[in-house]
């Protein structure tokens, strides 16, 4: 029968988000119960662990130690593959990452490693962050956003120390870790704007990536892969490049956004022509603006409402630029 120390340690490991330790303790309790003759309880524990072996609780908040709470944020987004509008090539690469992760034990038995370090590159708003959410959700893993503004500091050695804490967290809490705006960390060594400390930070990151021994996935996202240090590319298992959507993809995106509405008066092809050259994120905002206008005015959504939203968006961009 489980003793008080095992129960306290089990609760402590859960509250700290130490998934590996939690499972070890649960297995110890199952073994202890079996020795005590409680075979049904022992089997129930092992069955639960086996059932959820590849699943972490994504939709609930995972408590973290105080030393990392300001370095990472757990995302509440929960996108599925059907929500992602991108090329078939990108979908194939994502599915390959998912398949390899799910079958990572089989690969390990053949001395092979699953893809777990992914670099996403492409213009802003084309689906990089959503991809991280899709991968996390499809694998039922928590998605942690690494807060680069908290990681990078002006004090010598502090940035590397904070990076080390994040990589330690990866070993303790299995999940998907997204380094967004990765340019801030991975810019080429030897550039004109380079600071000596950042060279040391990049070297530290490269070493940590090389030593990564957890089951967590690392995803780095950048708007411009050409500015990254070349040494980074061989540390990543895969590179996925994003582009602005084609007209066919824009039609699909609009249909997804207005899937609840069954209006025959919308010419998706015409709208795709007007929206061509914009990112998925911008198109989504434009369509939602038009949708909100129709709801607030109590009117049926029309093509003109969407065209007006496009024009207003273009006007706003003039002041931003």
C-alpha positions, 0 to 999 in steps of 0.5 A: 500500500502507498505510504505517506511519503509516496503520496506527498511526493506524488502530489508535489511532482504534479504541482511542480509539473514534473511529469517524468517524476510523477509517472515514476512515483505512480509506477512505484505505487502500482508495484507496491499495490501489486505486492500487497495483493491489490491487483485490480488497483495496480492494474488500474494505475498502470492502465491509466499511465499507459493510456495517457502515456503520450498525453499531457493535460494541455487545456489546464494550467500547469504550475511552474517553479517561480524561477521560470514563471516569468520566462515562459507563458502557457498558451491557451490557444487550441488549433487543429490541423483543419484550422491551418490554411497552408500549402500541402507541402507544409501540411505534409511536413507537420504530419511527418513531425506528428507521426514521428513523435507518436512513434518515437519509441519505435524509432528509438528501438532502431537507433533513430530520433524523431524530429523534435527541433523545428525552425519555422520561417516566413512573413508575419501572419502566415501561420507559424505560431498557429503551427506550434499550437496545432502540433501541441494540440494534435499531440495533446501537449501544453504549448509554452511561449518562451518570452524573449523579452524576459530572456534577453538582458543587458547583464553579462551571463544572465541571458545564458542562465535564463536559457539554461532554466528554460532547457531544464524546464523542457526536461521536467515538463514535456511540451512544445516550446516556441521561441518566437521572434527567434532573430533576437537570439539567433542572428549571425555572429560577426555582423556589424550590429553584433554585441560580444555578449550575444555571441556568447549567448548564441554559442550557449544556445547551440550547445543546449540544443546539441545536448537536448535530451528531453521528449519536448519539442523546440520550435523556433519562428523567424520572419527572415531565416537569412539573418540567422547564424548558419550554425543554427540550421544543422541543429534543427531537424526540419525547416518549414518555410511559409509564404503569403497565401495563394488565391486558392488558399484565400478562398479556403480561408474565407470559407473557413471564417464564414463557415457558420454563414450560408450566404450565396451572395459572396463571390469568394473568387472575387474577394480572393483577388482583392485580398491577394498579397495579404497574410492569413492573419490580416485576411482573418482580421478583415473578414472578422471586422466585416462580420462584426459590422454585420452583427452590430448593424443587424444586417446580412453580411455582404461582399461590400462590407468585406470590401469596405473592411479591406479599404479601411485596413489599407487606410490604417496601414498607411499611418503605420508605415 
